[in-house]
Each structure stands twice: as C-alpha cells, then as structure tokens.
Amino acid sequence: VAGPATVKRTLLRQGKSVTQMRAELVQDGQVVVSALASFGAARPSIIKQSAVKHVNLGQPEDGLVMPNIEVVPEFVKHFDMSITIGGLPFSGHRSRSFGGWVRLKQAPLGLNEAYIAALVDAWPPALLPHLVQPAPASSLTWTLEFIEPLPQASAADWWQYQADIEYAADGYGYCAARLCDAEGKLVAISRQTVTVFA
C-alpha cells in the first residue's frame, strides 16, 4: 500500500561467523512485512556437495511468453519471462514443476542481491498453472537464500528458474525453487508457502 512507512531493525544474535537480524515494515501502526535475515561468513568444511541440476529448460525463445493480462501484478510487466516447464498461470496445466527463463526488460547497472530477489519474486507461485481461471493467491511465508559469491554474470543475461510443488492440499501449497545463471550455476534458493482461494 502506498504511503509512509517505517522500518524497525533488531539485532537478534551476532556470533563469530553468523549474524541474525529482524526487520519489520510498519505502516499505520501495523506490521505489514516481517523479515528475518541471517548472514554467514565462509569457513573451512570437509562437506562440499554441488547443487541439484535443473531439468533441461531449453532456450528462452522456445518458451511461452508470460501474457500481459489484468491479473498479472504490475511489477511483473518489467520482466521478460519464458515458461519452458509447466504451463501458463490459470491454464489447467497440472505439472508439479514450473519455470523457465527470466530477465529484466531494462537491465540495471549492476548485479546485486536485490536484483536476484526481484528475478525470483517475479515468478507466480507454481500452483497457479493448475487453476483454470484466476483466483486469489498469496505468499503466507517466503524464504530466500543467496549463494555467495554472486556469479560473474551480466544483469542483462537470461536466468534459469525452476519451482517444484512439494505438497498442496486444502488451499495451501508448499514450493521449493532455484535460480541459476545461464550456465546453470546456483544463485538463490527459495521456499514458499502459498495460500490459494480455489
């Protein structure tokens, strides 16, 4: 909602290698967004496991273009999106997986975490292709983890996105997603609980 807001920041814990913080966006005396953030420094470890590989997403030109229709949030219109896994939102496509390629139509000057978050947030919940007509849906919870360091990529490049529905019933769905650069290097991990009113 447009209008004045304040941010309240709280340091929850600061250790040798991890800092945890909370931020609340308050508007008209009500908390409208609550965020928890953890920042961890790299440290030696014998455990090293590469990321799960995306399925073959094809090429951006092979996909379905996200339509510019009334129910698409306004900010999504600033992205090029090519759906190569699953179907368009509200198409009745019942795939467990959903994704494809994404980039901003007007690339920012640099690559940073805010840009990566926008690339992930641009995608509708993976449950929406299951619907046959528009219905209200919203994120109940959303976590986003950045894999550092960010890749040596251009902000103008295409990025790969894949979301998988882990479970859905009774108006709630649980999804896990990954964002990779064009070469398949993992950049961000997302988890979302979605409420669907259909």
Z-matrix of the N, CA and C atoms (Angstrom, degrees):
N
C 1 1.448
C 2 1.524 1 108.10
N 3 1.300 2 116.50 1 132.53
C 4 1.460 3 120.50 2 179.03
C 5 1.522 4 110.10 3 -67.83
N 6 1.313 5 116.10 4 148.30
C 7 1.449 6 121.26 5 178.23
C 8 1.506 7 111.66 6 135.89
N 9 1.348 8 116.53 7 172.39
C 10 1.464 9 119.82 8 -178.21
C 11 1.527 10 111.71 9 -65.28
N 12 1.320 11 114.64 10 146.61
C 13 1.464 12 121.70 11 178.30
C 14 1.521 13 108.36 12 -149.35
N 15 1.315 14 115.80 13 157.76
C 16 1.463 15 120.68 14 176.25
C 17 1.525 16 108.56 15 -124.47
N 18 1.325 17 115.06 16 154.58
C 19 1.462 18 121.30 17 177.76
C 20 1.522 19 108.32 18 -114.00
N 21 1.325 20 115.94 19 126.85
C 22 1.461 21 122.07 20 176.68
C 23 1.527 22 107.23 21 -107.91
N 24 1.340 23 116.99 22 120.27
C 25 1.469 24 121.97 23 -179.30
C 26 1.518 25 109.69 24 -109.11
N 27 1.341 26 115.44 25 139.26
C 28 1.461 27 121.21 26 178.98
C 29 1.522 28 109.19 27 -134.67
N 30 1.325 29 116.55 28 127.53
C 31 1.460 30 121.37 29 173.08
C 32 1.523 31 107.09 30 -81.98
N 33 1.335 32 117.29 31 117.29
C 34 1.459 33 121.43 32 -178.25
C 35 1.525 34 112.11 33 -88.96
N 36 1.334 35 116.23 34 -40.86
C 37 1.461 36 120.10 35 -177.85
C 38 1.516 37 109.03 36 -161.39
N 39 1.318 38 115.72 37 138.83
C 40 1.459 39 120.33 38 174.77
C 41 1.518 40 108.36 39 -134.71
N 42 1.334 41 115.78 40 114.28
C 43 1.457 42 121.66 41 179.37
C 44 1.516 43 110.38 42 -112.37
N 45 1.338 44 115.79 43 -163.88
C 46 1.465 45 120.36 44 -178.99
C 47 1.522 46 112.45 45 -66.10
N 48 1.338 47 116.89 46 -38.03
C 49 1.464 48 118.02 47 -175.54
C 50 1.523 49 114.16 48 -127.01
N 51 1.327 50 118.37 49 -7.71
C 52 1.464 51 120.32 50 -178.46
C 53 1.528 52 110.21 51 -132.35
N 54 1.328 53 115.27 52 134.90
C 55 1.463 54 122.64 53 173.77
C 56 1.521 55 107.95 54 -120.51
N 57 1.334 56 117.04 55 134.26
C 58 1.454 57 121.72 56 178.02
C 59 1.522 58 109.07 57 -121.12
N 60 1.342 59 115.20 58 134.41
C 61 1.462 60 121.51 59 -177.26
C 62 1.522 61 109.99 60 -135.74
N 63 1.328 62 114.68 61 159.99
C 64 1.459 63 121.57 62 173.77
C 65 1.523 64 107.84 63 -126.40
N 66 1.319 65 116.54 64 141.77
C 67 1.463 66 121.56 65 174.16
C 68 1.522 67 108.02 66 -132.20
N 69 1.321 68 115.62 67 138.50
C 70 1.461 69 121.08 68 177.38
C 71 1.519 70 108.82 69 -125.45
N 72 1.304 71 115.89 70 132.08
C 73 1.457 72 122.10 71 174.25
C 74 1.524 73 106.59 72 -96.24
N 75 1.334 74 116.35 73 118.76
C 76 1.460 75 121.89 74 -174.84
C 77 1.523 76 109.04 75 -113.53
N 78 1.333 77 114.96 76 130.02
C 79 1.459 78 120.92 77 179.40
C 80 1.528 79 108.07 78 -136.92
N 81 1.313 80 116.80 79 129.73
C 82 1.465 81 122.50 80 -177.77
C 83 1.534 82 111.78 81 52.45
N 84 1.345 83 116.15 82 38.94
C 85 1.454 84 121.29 83 177.19
C 86 1.523 85 115.22 84 77.68
N 87 1.329 86 117.80 85 2.63
C 88 1.462 87 121.52 86 -178.57
C 89 1.519 88 110.42 87 -117.59
N 90 1.327 89 116.39 88 141.74
C 91 1.464 90 121.03 89 174.44
C 92 1.524 91 107.34 90 -74.68
N 93 1.339 92 116.93 91 119.08
C 94 1.464 93 121.06 92 179.71
C 95 1.524 94 111.97 93 -102.66
N 96 1.329 95 117.28 94 -21.84
C 97 1.465 96 122.33 95 175.07
C 98 1.521 97 107.85 96 -145.13
N 99 1.313 98 115.59 97 134.81
C 100 1.458 99 121.26 98 174.08
C 101 1.518 100 107.26 99 -124.96
N 102 1.325 101 117.04 100 127.62
C 103 1.466 102 121.21 101 -177.68
C 104 1.518 103 110.13 102 -128.26
N 105 1.320 104 115.36 103 136.70
C 106 1.456 105 122.37 104 172.21
C 107 1.517 106 107.09 105 -110.30
N 108 1.315 107 117.34 106 136.02
C 109 1.461 108 121.09 107 -179.57
C 110 1.518 109 109.51 108 -131.89
N 111 1.315 110 115.36 109 136.55
C 112 1.464 111 122.09 110 175.05
C 113 1.515 112 107.94 111 -121.87
N 114 1.319 113 116.32 112 132.77
C 115 1.460 114 122.24 113 179.89
C 116 1.519 115 107.52 114 -120.65
N 117 1.318 116 116.72 115 120.60
C 118 1.462 117 120.57 116 -177.15
C 119 1.514 118 111.76 117 -122.06
N 120 1.322 119 116.13 118 135.12
C 121 1.466 120 121.58 119 176.06
C 122 1.526 121 108.92 120 -85.73
N 123 1.325 122 115.97 121 148.80
C 124 1.464 123 120.79 122 177.47
C 125 1.522 124 109.67 123 -64.71
N 126 1.328 125 115.68 124 147.49
C 127 1.463 126 120.75 125 177.20
C 128 1.527 127 108.07 126 -147.81
N 129 1.317 128 117.16 127 158.51
C 130 1.471 129 120.09 128 -179.04
C 131 1.531 130 111.05 129 -61.82
N 132 1.344 131 115.81 130 140.82
C 133 1.458 132 120.98 131 177.92
C 134 1.521 133 109.20 132 -155.81
N 135 1.326 134 116.18 133 144.50
C 136 1.460 135 119.59 134 176.34
C 137 1.527 136 111.31 135 -83.08
N 138 1.332 137 117.08 136 -9.54
C 139 1.464 138 121.55 137 -178.24
C 140 1.523 139 109.47 138 -90.70
N 141 1.327 140 115.25 139 123.61
C 142 1.464 141 120.63 140 175.50
C 143 1.518 142 107.33 141 -146.49
N 144 1.314 143 116.88 142 118.60
C 145 1.459 144 122.19 143 -179.29
C 146 1.515 145 108.07 144 -135.25
N 147 1.313 146 117.14 145 126.25
C 148 1.464 147 119.82 146 -179.35
C 149 1.528 148 109.81 147 -71.26
N 150 1.311 149 115.26 148 162.52
C 151 1.462 150 121.72 149 -177.55
C 152 1.523 151 110.83 150 -71.28
N 153 1.327 152 115.68 151 152.45
C 154 1.459 153 121.59 152 172.21
C 155 1.522 154 107.46 153 -61.91
N 156 1.308 155 116.87 154 135.72
C 157 1.467 156 121.01 155 -178.48
C 158 1.527 157 110.57 156 -77.49
N 159 1.336 158 114.80 157 144.02
C 160 1.463 159 120.40 158 171.27
C 161 1.517 160 109.35 159 -63.96
N 162 1.318 161 116.01 160 154.98
C 163 1.460 162 118.91 161 166.63
C 164 1.522 163 106.64 162 -68.19
N 165 1.307 164 118.03 163 166.25
C 166 1.463 165 120.81 164 178.92
C 167 1.526 166 108.95 165 -66.24
N 168 1.311 167 116.15 166 115.64
C 169 1.467 168 120.98 167 -177.77
C 170 1.519 169 112.86 168 -88.69
N 171 1.331 170 118.53 169 -1.83
C 172 1.453 171 119.73 170 -174.29
C 173 1.519 172 109.75 171 68.84
N 174 1.309 173 116.10 172 -151.66
C 175 1.461 174 122.46 173 179.73
C 176 1.524 175 109.78 174 -115.18
N 177 1.338 176 117.88 175 154.90
C 178 1.466 177 119.62 176 -179.58
C 179 1.531 178 113.40 177 -54.19
N 180 1.326 179 116.99 178 -37.03
C 181 1.469 180 119.50 179 -178.08
C 182 1.530 181 112.59 180 -71.59
N 183 1.336 182 117.98 181 -10.49
C 184 1.464 183 121.77 182 -179.86
C 185 1.525 184 113.08 183 -85.80
N 186 1.315 185 118.18 184 -11.60
C 187 1.460 186 120.58 185 -169.61
C 188 1.513 187 115.32 186 -93.87
N 189 1.333 188 114.12 187 177.57
C 190 1.458 189 122.86 188 174.26
C 191 1.523 190 108.33 189 -86.11
N 192 1.307 191 117.18 190 134.30
C 193 1.459 192 121.62 191 -179.50
C 194 1.525 193 108.91 192 -82.07
N 195 1.336 194 116.13 193 133.12
C 196 1.460 195 120.46 194 176.80
C 197 1.525 196 108.21 195 -61.50
N 198 1.331 197 117.96 196 120.55
C 199 1.467 198 119.51 197 -176.55
C 200 1.526 199 112.14 198 -70.31
N 201 1.299 200 115.48 199 151.35
C 202 1.461 201 122.60 200 177.07
C 203 1.531 202 107.29 201 -94.93
N 204 1.344 203 115.35 202 78.00
C 205 1.459 204 120.69 203 -177.66
C 206 1.522 205 109.62 204 -114.14
N 207 1.312 206 115.65 205 166.66
C 208 1.466 207 121.97 206 -172.16
C 209 1.523 208 113.75 207 -56.73
N 210 1.332 209 118.63 208 -37.09
C 211 1.465 210 120.17 209 -174.96
C 212 1.528 211 113.40 210 -80.48
N 213 1.333 212 117.93 211 -6.99
C 214 1.466 213 121.08 212 177.48
C 215 1.531 214 107.87 213 -77.44
N 216 1.341 215 118.41 214 128.14
C 217 1.469 216 119.70 215 179.48
C 218 1.531 217 111.90 216 -55.30
N 219 1.302 218 115.94 217 145.80
C 220 1.467 219 122.23 218 -175.06
C 221 1.529 220 112.49 219 -55.27
N 222 1.334 221 118.12 220 -42.40
C 223 1.459 222 119.17 221 -175.28
C 224 1.528 223 112.62 222 -67.23
N 225 1.337 224 118.18 223 -24.13
C 226 1.470 225 121.62 224 179.70
C 227 1.527 226 110.91 225 -65.69
N 228 1.312 227 116.77 226 -24.03
C 229 1.470 228 120.88 227 -178.96
C 230 1.525 229 112.21 228 -67.82
N 231 1.333 230 117.28 229 -8.55
C 232 1.468 231 121.59 230 177.91
C 233 1.527 232 112.20 231 -90.11
N 234 1.330 233 117.80 232 3.03
C 235 1.461 234 122.37 233 -176.36
C 236 1.520 235 111.28 234 -117.01
N 237 1.333 236 116.05 235 146.76
C 238 1.458 237 122.30 236 164.12
C 239 1.513 238 105.74 237 -90.27
N 240 1.328 239 117.18 238 125.34
C 241 1.460 240 121.21 239 179.58
C 242 1.519 241 109.12 240 -131.74
N 243 1.318 242 115.90 241 132.18
C 244 1.453 243 122.91 242 178.93
C 245 1.525 244 108.09 243 -123.28
N 246 1.323 245 116.98 244 112.44
C 247 1.463 246 121.82 245 -177.37
C 248 1.525 247 108.76 246 -88.49
N 249 1.331 248 116.07 247 113.57
C 250 1.464 249 120.98 248 -179.39
C 251 1.529 250 112.48 249 -115.00
N 252 1.331 251 117.44 250 -6.22
C 253 1.471 252 122.67 251 175.29
C 254 1.523 253 107.09 252 -127.83
N 255 1.316 254 117.21 253 130.41
C 256 1.453 255 120.25 254 -179.80
C 257 1.520 256 110.23 255 81.38
N 258 1.312 257 116.00 256 -157.20
C 259 1.456 258 120.89 257 -177.34
C 260 1.511 259 111.88 258 -129.62
N 261 1.314 260 115.21 259 177.57
C 262 1.460 261 120.94 260 177.08
C 263 1.530 262 109.95 261 -65.95
N 264 1.331 263 117.57 262 152.42
C 265 1.463 264 119.36 263 173.54
C 266 1.532 265 110.64 264 -55.37
N 267 1.320 266 116.13 265 140.87
C 268 1.465 267 124.89 266 176.77
C 269 1.534 268 112.82 267 66.20
N 270 1.339 269 116.81 268 26.76
C 271 1.469 270 121.02 269 -178.86
C 272 1.526 271 112.65 270 -101.33
N 273 1.339 272 118.59 271 -3.47
C 274 1.452 273 121.22 272 -177.97
C 275 1.519 274 113.65 273 76.22
N 276 1.322 275 117.40 274 14.64
C 277 1.467 276 122.21 275 -179.88
C 278 1.524 277 108.74 276 -80.32
N 279 1.334 278 118.17 277 122.94
C 280 1.466 279 122.69 278 -170.19
C 281 1.524 280 114.83 279 -99.13
N 282 1.312 281 118.85 280 24.63
C 283 1.462 282 120.70 281 179.86
C 284 1.527 283 110.77 282 -69.46
N 285 1.322 284 116.52 283 144.25
C 286 1.466 285 121.87 284 174.63
C 287 1.525 286 110.69 285 -72.43
N 288 1.344 287 116.59 286 -27.07
C 289 1.469 288 121.94 287 -177.71
C 290 1.522 289 110.59 288 -105.38
N 291 1.339 290 115.09 289 150.47
C 292 1.464 291 121.90 290 -177.19
C 293 1.518 292 107.23 291 -150.82
N 294 1.315 293 117.24 292 137.12
C 295 1.459 294 118.49 293 177.28
C 296 1.505 295 113.06 294 163.14
N 297 1.318 296 114.16 295 -165.00
C 298 1.455 297 121.43 296 -177.67
C 299 1.512 298 110.40 297 157.71
N 300 1.319 299 115.21 298 -132.76
C 301 1.462 300 122.36 299 -174.19
C 302 1.523 301 110.08 300 -120.84
N 303 1.336 302 116.30 301 149.00
C 304 1.464 303 120.98 302 -178.73
C 305 1.529 304 110.08 303 -148.57
N 306 1.307 305 115.86 304 147.30
C 307 1.465 306 122.98 305 171.03
C 308 1.528 307 107.36 306 -161.17
N 309 1.333 308 115.65 307 158.37
C 310 1.466 309 119.94 308 174.63
C 311 1.520 310 109.14 309 -75.26
N 312 1.326 311 117.07 310 141.61
C 313 1.469 312 120.13 311 177.41
C 314 1.522 313 110.55 312 -64.78
N 315 1.321 314 116.61 313 -37.05
C 316 1.463 315 122.59 314 177.04
C 317 1.520 316 106.65 315 -115.48
N 318 1.320 317 116.82 316 100.27
C 319 1.465 318 120.83 317 -174.40
C 320 1.522 319 111.13 318 -65.04
N 321 1.338 320 117.39 319 137.85
C 322 1.465 321 120.29 320 175.87
C 323 1.525 322 110.30 321 -71.07
N 324 1.322 323 116.57 322 169.89
C 325 1.463 324 120.81 323 -178.14
C 326 1.517 325 112.31 324 -67.79
N 327 1.319 326 117.77 325 -33.68
C 328 1.457 327 119.70 326 -176.54
C 329 1.509 328 112.40 327 -138.40
N 330 1.311 329 114.51 328 168.87
C 331 1.450 330 122.33 329 179.68
C 332 1.528 331 108.61 330 -100.82
N 333 1.353 332 116.47 331 123.51
C 334 1.460 333 120.11 332 178.23
C 335 1.526 334 109.59 333 -148.28
N 336 1.312 335 117.02 334 179.06
C 337 1.452 336 121.55 335 -176.23
C 338 1.528 337 112.26 336 -64.53
N 339 1.323 338 118.11 337 -34.15
C 340 1.467 339 120.37 338 178.81
C 341 1.525 340 110.57 339 -62.99
N 342 1.322 341 116.70 340 -40.02
C 343 1.463 342 120.96 341 178.18
C 344 1.526 343 110.39 342 -65.75
N 345 1.332 344 117.23 343 -43.67
C 346 1.466 345 121.41 344 178.88
C 347 1.533 346 109.74 345 -61.75
N 348 1.336 347 117.54 346 -43.61
C 349 1.465 348 121.15 347 178.36
C 350 1.526 349 110.77 348 -60.27
N 351 1.324 350 117.43 349 -40.58
C 352 1.465 351 120.85 350 179.23
C 353 1.524 352 111.13 351 -64.17
N 354 1.341 353 117.81 352 -39.27
C 355 1.467 354 121.03 353 179.08
C 356 1.528 355 111.13 354 -62.11
N 357 1.325 356 117.21 355 -38.55
C 358 1.466 357 121.02 356 179.26
C 359 1.527 358 110.07 357 -74.16
N 360 1.323 359 117.06 358 -44.24
C 361 1.465 360 121.98 359 -175.81
C 362 1.525 361 112.56 360 -68.17
N 363 1.321 362 117.62 361 -22.15
C 364 1.465 363 120.82 362 -179.24
C 365 1.529 364 112.13 363 -63.99
N 366 1.333 365 117.01 364 -28.65
C 367 1.465 366 120.41 365 -176.03
C 368 1.521 367 111.61 366 -75.27
N 369 1.333 368 117.17 367 135.33
C 370 1.462 369 119.05 368 174.13
C 371 1.528 370 110.00 369 -69.30
N 372 1.327 371 117.98 370 159.16
C 373 1.460 372 119.81 371 177.01
C 374 1.531 373 111.40 372 -56.31
N 375 1.324 374 116.28 373 143.89
C 376 1.468 375 122.04 374 -176.73
C 377 1.527 376 112.82 375 -62.77
N 378 1.331 377 118.10 376 -13.82
C 379 1.458 378 120.95 377 179.27
C 380 1.529 379 112.68 378 -78.27
N 381 1.330 380 118.01 379 -24.21
C 382 1.466 381 120.44 380 -172.27
C 383 1.525 382 114.46 381 -62.65
N 384 1.338 383 121.32 382 -33.17
C 385 1.464 384 118.51 383 175.29
C 386 1.531 385 113.16 384 -61.66
N 387 1.322 386 119.22 385 -22.13
C 388 1.461 387 121.97 386 179.60
C 389 1.528 388 111.78 387 -68.99
N 390 1.317 389 117.46 388 -25.97
C 391 1.464 390 121.60 389 -177.86
C 392 1.526 391 110.47 390 -76.59
N 393 1.334 392 116.34 391 152.13
C 394 1.470 393 120.34 392 178.70
C 395 1.526 394 112.01 393 -101.76
N 396 1.321 395 116.81 394 -6.81
C 397 1.465 396 121.39 395 175.06
C 398 1.527 397 108.24 396 -153.65
N 399 1.337 398 117.13 397 158.25
C 400 1.467 399 119.45 398 -179.19
C 401 1.530 400 111.77 399 -57.77
N 402 1.328 401 114.86 400 142.20
C 403 1.461 402 122.48 401 176.47
C 404 1.519 403 107.43 402 -150.53
N 405 1.326 404 118.05 403 152.29
C 406 1.462 405 119.95 404 178.50
C 407 1.529 406 111.63 405 -61.84
N 408 1.322 407 114.97 406 140.48
C 409 1.466 408 122.52 407 175.81
C 410 1.520 409 107.27 408 -152.66
N 411 1.320 410 116.35 409 149.16
C 412 1.462 411 119.06 410 178.22
C 413 1.521 412 109.98 411 -154.05
N 414 1.326 413 114.35 412 161.66
C 415 1.462 414 120.53 413 176.65
C 416 1.521 415 108.97 414 -82.43
N 417 1.315 416 116.25 415 122.62
C 418 1.455 417 121.22 416 174.55
C 419 1.526 418 109.08 417 -84.48
N 420 1.331 419 115.86 418 -43.91
C 421 1.465 420 121.59 419 173.04
C 422 1.523 421 108.38 420 -137.33
N 423 1.328 422 115.99 421 151.19
C 424 1.460 423 120.84 422 176.32
C 425 1.519 424 107.93 423 -150.13
N 426 1.316 425 116.35 424 125.43
C 427 1.459 426 120.54 425 172.58
C 428 1.515 427 108.31 426 -119.14
N 429 1.312 428 115.37 427 144.65
C 430 1.458 429 121.73 428 -179.31
C 431 1.517 430 107.89 429 -137.39
N 432 1.315 431 115.50 430 126.01
C 433 1.460 432 121.16 431 -179.56
C 434 1.520 433 108.89 432 -119.08
N 435 1.317 434 116.27 433 130.87
C 436 1.463 435 122.05 434 179.60
C 437 1.518 436 109.36 435 -96.42
N 438 1.314 437 116.21 436 133.48
C 439 1.456 438 121.72 437 175.97
C 440 1.522 439 106.58 438 -93.24
N 441 1.307 440 116.14 439 113.42
C 442 1.465 441 121.45 440 -175.86
C 443 1.519 442 110.20 441 -99.23
N 444 1.311 443 119.55 442 153.66
C 445 1.461 444 124.80 443 -6.00
C 446 1.524 445 110.76 444 -75.72
N 447 1.328 446 115.21 445 158.91
C 448 1.457 447 119.65 446 176.52
C 449 1.524 448 108.94 447 -63.95
N 450 1.327 449 117.30 448 150.71
C 451 1.467 450 119.70 449 -176.92
C 452 1.523 451 112.09 450 -68.82
N 453 1.314 452 115.11 451 161.30
C 454 1.466 453 121.27 452 174.94
C 455 1.523 454 107.87 453 -82.77
N 456 1.303 455 116.53 454 69.48
C 457 1.460 456 122.38 455 -177.28
C 458 1.514 457 109.28 456 -119.17
N 459 1.295 458 115.32 457 161.24
C 460 1.458 459 120.96 458 175.10
C 461 1.522 460 108.66 459 -88.36
N 462 1.308 461 116.71 460 142.51
C 463 1.462 462 120.14 461 177.24
C 464 1.527 463 111.01 462 -63.83
N 465 1.333 464 118.27 463 -18.66
C 466 1.463 465 122.18 464 179.48
C 467 1.527 466 112.33 465 -81.12
N 468 1.330 467 117.85 466 -10.75
C 469 1.467 468 121.54 467 -177.48
C 470 1.527 469 111.46 468 -69.11
N 471 1.334 470 114.79 469 158.93
C 472 1.455 471 121.19 470 169.21
C 473 1.530 472 108.76 471 -75.61
N 474 1.339 473 116.39 472 147.59
C 475 1.463 474 123.44 473 178.84
C 476 1.525 475 108.47 474 -124.32
N 477 1.338 476 116.99 475 144.98
C 478 1.460 477 122.54 476 -179.22
C 479 1.530 478 110.23 477 -93.59
N 480 1.333 479 115.58 478 135.66
C 481 1.463 480 121.02 479 179.24
C 482 1.522 481 108.73 480 -131.78
N 483 1.316 482 116.74 481 134.27
C 484 1.463 483 121.10 482 174.56
C 485 1.513 484 109.35 483 -141.16
N 486 1.337 485 116.11 484 127.25
C 487 1.465 486 122.46 485 176.50
C 488 1.521 487 108.78 486 -118.81
N 489 1.323 488 115.81 487 144.02
C 490 1.461 489 121.69 488 178.43
C 491 1.520 490 109.29 489 -127.71
N 492 1.324 491 115.84 490 132.60
C 493 1.459 492 120.82 491 175.59
C 494 1.524 493 107.34 492 -78.59
N 495 1.318 494 116.46 493 119.35
C 496 1.463 495 120.40 494 179.03
C 497 1.522 496 111.61 495 -84.49
N 498 1.338 497 115.86 496 -33.58
C 499 1.458 498 121.42 497 179.55
C 500 1.520 499 107.08 498 -168.55
N 501 1.341 500 116.43 499 143.74
C 502 1.463 501 120.66 500 175.41
C 503 1.521 502 109.30 501 -151.36
N 504 1.330 503 116.42 502 131.92
C 505 1.465 504 122.77 503 176.77
C 506 1.518 505 108.55 504 -171.54
N 507 1.326 506 115.79 505 155.94
C 508 1.465 507 122.53 506 171.41
C 509 1.525 508 113.76 507 57.28
N 510 1.331 509 117.35 508 31.20
C 511 1.457 510 120.94 509 176.89
C 512 1.513 511 115.48 510 87.46
N 513 1.344 512 117.92 511 7.41
C 514 1.465 513 122.12 512 178.99
C 515 1.524 514 109.37 513 -129.92
N 516 1.319 515 115.59 514 144.74
C 517 1.456 516 120.58 515 176.17
C 518 1.512 517 110.07 516 -136.15
N 519 1.328 518 115.35 517 148.78
C 520 1.463 519 121.85 518 -177.92
C 521 1.522 520 107.73 519 -122.06
N 522 1.323 521 116.23 520 120.04
C 523 1.462 522 121.38 521 -172.99
C 524 1.524 523 110.81 522 -126.30
N 525 1.321 524 115.26 523 145.38
C 526 1.465 525 122.76 524 173.38
C 527 1.521 526 107.03 525 -120.92
N 528 1.331 527 117.04 526 139.28
C 529 1.468 528 120.38 527 -177.35
C 530 1.516 529 110.59 528 -140.36
N 531 1.336 530 114.20 529 158.70
C 532 1.462 531 121.49 530 178.32
C 533 1.524 532 108.63 531 -135.14
N 534 1.320 533 115.68 532 142.23
C 535 1.461 534 122.02 533 172.29
C 536 1.519 535 107.09 534 -115.83
N 537 1.335 536 115.94 535 129.38
C 538 1.464 537 121.89 536 178.82
C 539 1.519 538 108.81 537 -125.65
N 540 1.328 539 116.36 538 157.24
C 541 1.457 540 119.05 539 173.53
C 542 1.530 541 108.82 540 -73.67
N 543 1.323 542 117.01 541 179.57
C 544 1.464 543 121.49 542 -176.05
C 545 1.521 544 112.41 543 -61.92
N 546 1.335 545 116.82 544 -24.01
C 547 1.468 546 121.27 545 -179.98
C 548 1.528 547 112.20 546 -89.10
N 549 1.325 548 118.04 547 -4.41
C 550 1.457 549 121.36 548 178.55
C 551 1.515 550 115.12 549 96.17
N 552 1.346 551 118.19 550 8.30
C 553 1.471 552 120.98 551 178.41
C 554 1.530 553 109.24 552 -77.81
N 555 1.332 554 116.08 553 127.05
C 556 1.459 555 121.59 554 -179.15
C 557 1.523 556 110.65 555 -63.43
N 558 1.333 557 115.95 556 131.62
C 559 1.461 558 122.26 557 -177.29
C 560 1.533 559 111.17 558 -118.53
N 561 1.340 560 117.54 559 -36.86
C 562 1.464 561 120.61 560 -177.51
C 563 1.525 562 110.17 561 -151.92
N 564 1.334 563 114.95 562 149.73
C 565 1.462 564 123.15 563 176.44
C 566 1.524 565 107.13 564 -121.66
N 567 1.331 566 116.38 565 132.80
C 568 1.459 567 121.63 566 -177.41
C 569 1.525 568 109.85 567 -125.41
N 570 1.325 569 116.63 568 142.54
C 571 1.470 570 122.24 569 171.83
C 572 1.521 571 107.15 570 -131.77
N 573 1.331 572 115.52 571 138.87
C 574 1.457 573 119.70 572 -173.02
C 575 1.525 574 110.16 573 -143.89
N 576 1.330 575 115.52 574 135.69
C 577 1.455 576 121.75 575 166.90
C 578 1.520 577 106.06 576 -104.36
N 579 1.321 578 116.49 577 124.54
C 580 1.461 579 122.15 578 -174.01
C 581 1.522 580 109.39 579 -115.76
N 582 1.322 581 116.92 580 135.29
C 583 1.459 582 121.19 581 170.89
C 584 1.520 583 107.80 582 -99.56
N 585 1.319 584 116.55 583 134.67
C 586 1.466 585 122.16 584 -179.69
C 587 1.517 586 107.50 585 -128.39
N 588 1.319 587 116.60 586 129.36
C 589 1.458 588 121.63 587 -178.18
C 590 1.521 589 109.73 588 -100.27
N 591 1.335 590 115.21 589 57.83
C 592 1.473 591 121.98 590 177.76
C 593 1.516 592 108.86 591 -160.46
